[in-house]
Amino acid sequence: MAVKQTAGRDALGEFAPKFAQLNDDVLFGQVWSREDKLSLRDRSLVTVVALMAQGLVDSSFQYHLTTARKNGITRQEIAEILTHAAFYAGWPKAWAAFRMAKEVWAEEAGDDGKAIHQQEMVFPIGAPNDGFAQFFVGRSYLQPLSTSQVGVYNVTFEPGCRNNWHIHQAEQGGGQVLLCVAGRGYYQEWGKQARALHPGDVVNIPAGVKHWHGAAPDSWFSHLALEVPGEHCSNQWLEPVSDAEYSQLG
């Protein structure tokens, strides 16, 4: 898809029409649009480092930082990019670049962790889990992936979020299987030590077992929750996991 740019014509269309045409139609319309050769994200990375290396932290640098953000470079990534480039381009240039980068990524600071977490998995985080919010400490998100044959839901917990102690009840069969897909979390059964969870871990939860699961204090966490078919299945929600209990997990 061709990149559309009019900055050249807007600023210099009358004074330097050829330069404006080369800027808008060749640099952006052709070079930047060659996504089959290099992605927009990678082109932004190269451009930001090249401008920083020359000490060109002006309005054009701010534009390319903003473009880099739109092209998917996160706040944490730009911090690492500028830190790495500082050893080759110069420490004072990095300081100047950081001052502008902080402004560009400032409004994303609160959502950056969530955005990074989304990039770590193929399943969408989904909408706030308001329907079950009363059974959670902290905010969670829910995305149904399958509601036929076997129910499959992507459940995402913000850092520190966990669900209440609960029991999956069933007269026969039932229970739940958790497939951990991103971040770090915990699972604990009543009377047992908590188990740390990482991507790729699987948790089998039989019916009738009192338990809870959620995120680590400093990490987002997502798992797929698979409902095991059974007869007369229901959830029995119990007391919250207290801050004292949770803080002992480390």
N, C-alpha and C positions, 0 to 999 in steps of 0.2 A: 504494500500500500504506500503510495507516494506521500511524503511529508509535505504539508502545506505551510508555506512561510511567506509573509508579506512585510517583514520588518525592514528589508532593504528598500523596497519601494516606498514604504511609509516614511522612512527617515531620509532617504537620499534619492527618491524617484526623480525629482526635478534637478537636483544638483549633480548627481552622478548616476544617470539612468543605467549605464552599462554595468557598473559595479552592483547596483541594486538588482539587476536581472541575473547576474552571475551568482549573487548571494542567495536569492530566492529560488531560482530555477535550477541552477547547477549544484551548488553546495548542498542545499536542502532537498530540492526536487529530484536530484539524481544521486548524489553521493550518500546522503543520509537515508535515502529510500531503498538502498540495496540490501534489504534485510536477508536475502538469500546468501549474502557474503558475510554479514556481521549484523547481529541483532541491534535494535535501537538501544537496548540496555548497555551492551558492550560499547557502542559508539559513544554513549554518554559518558561512560567510565573513562574512555581514552581522551575525550575532549576535556573533561574536567581536570584530569591530571596534566594534560598538555598546557592548559591555560594557567593552572597553578604554578607549573614549572617556570613559566615566563613572568610570574608575578602579576598577571592580568586579572586582578580580583575587582573588576568593575561591573557595570550593569550587564555586560555580556556574560560574565562569569556567573552572576546571579541567575540569568536566564538559563544557562546550561545546568546549573544546580537544580533549578526548578524542573527542567526537562528530565534530568536524571531521576528525580523523585517520581515524576509521572511515569517514567519508563521502568520503574520497579526497584530502584536502588533504595534500600531502607536506611533509616537513621544510623543503625549500628554499622551497616556496610560502608556508608560514606565516611564514618569516623575511622574505620579501619583502613579504607582506601587512602585518606589524607594522611594518616599516621605513617603508613608504609611509604607514601610518596615523599614525606618530609625528609627521609634519610637520603634521598636522591636529588630532590628539588631545592631543599633548604628549609631550615627550621622557621625563620621569620615568614616565609611564604606560606607555610602551613598554618601559622597563627592567623594570618590574614584570611586564609581560606576558611578556617574553622569559624571565625566570627560570622562570616556570611552563611556558612552551612547551618549553623545553629538557628539562624533566623528562618531559613527555608524549611527546615524540618521541625521547627518549634511546635506548630499546630498538630503535628503527628505524634508528639511525644507520648501522649496518653494511649494512643491506639497502636503504637509501634509493636509492642509485644504480641498483640493479637494478630497483626499483619504478618509478623515473622512466623508465628505459630501456624497460620494458615498455609504459608509457603512450604511447611514441613510435611504436609500431607495432601493427598489427592481428594479427600472428602471435604465438602464445605462445612464450615463451623455452624452455620444455620442461624436461627433466630434466638433471641433471649428465651430461656426456658421458663416463661412466666407462669405457665400452668402448674408447674411443680415447685415454684420458687419457695413456697412455705416449707418444703422438705429439704432445703439446702441452706448451708451457711455460705454466703458469698454468691456471686453470679455464675450461672451456668447457661449453656446454649444447647439447642437440640436441633438435629437435622434428620428427619426420617429418610432412610435409604430404601427400605422395603417394608410394606405393610401387608403383603400377601405371603402365603406359605409359612415363612418364618419372619417375624418382626425383627428388623435390623435398624438401629438408630445410632447415629454418631453423637455422642455426648461430650461436650467440651466444658472444662472447668477453668475459670481464671485462677491465678495463683492464690493459694489458701482456701479455695472453695472445696467443699465436700458435702456429700449428701448425709442425711440423718442415718442412724442405725435403722435397718429395715430387714424384713423377712419376705421372701417370695413364697407364698403359700400355694399349695396344690394338693388335691386329693390323690393324684397320680401324675408322675412325670413332673414337668415344670422346672423352675429354676432359671438360671441365666448364665450366659458365657460372655466374658469380656475379652475383646481383642484390642490390645493397646497399640495405638497408631502414631502418637506424637507426644512429645513432652515427657514429664516425669510425674508420677503420682503414687498413691498408696491404696492398698486393699487390706482390710482387717476383719477377721471373724471374732465374734465375742469370745473372750477368754484366751485369745492367742495373740502373738506378736504381729504387728503390722508388717506387711510385705511391700517392699518398694517395687514400683512398676515402671517399665521402660518400653519403648516401641518394640513390638515383636512378642511381648509377653502375653500369655493367655491365662485367664482365670476362670475356673469352673466353679459355679456357685450352685450347689444343690438346693432344692426346695427345703424350707424349714430352718435354714442357717441364718442366724442374726449376723449382720455385717454392715460395713460402709465402704465407700471408695471415693477418691477425690484427688485433687492436685497437691503437689508439694508446695510449701510456702513460697518458693521463689521460681515457680515454673508453671506455665500453662500445661494442660494435660487433656488429651482426647482418647477415648476408647469407643469401639463399636460395642453396643450392647445387643446381644442376640437373645431373644426370648425362646426358651426351650418349650416346645409344645407340651401341654398337659391338660388335665381335667380340673375344671373349677379353679383356675389360676387367679391369684390376686396378690397385691402388695400390701403388706402391713407396715406402715410407717411408724417409727418409734422416736425416741429422744434424739436431739442433736448431739453431734460429737463436740464435746466441750473444748474450749480453748486450752484448758489444762491438759486434756488428753492429747490434743493435736500437737501442742508445743513439745511434747516428749518425743515426738518422732524425729526431730532433728531436721 
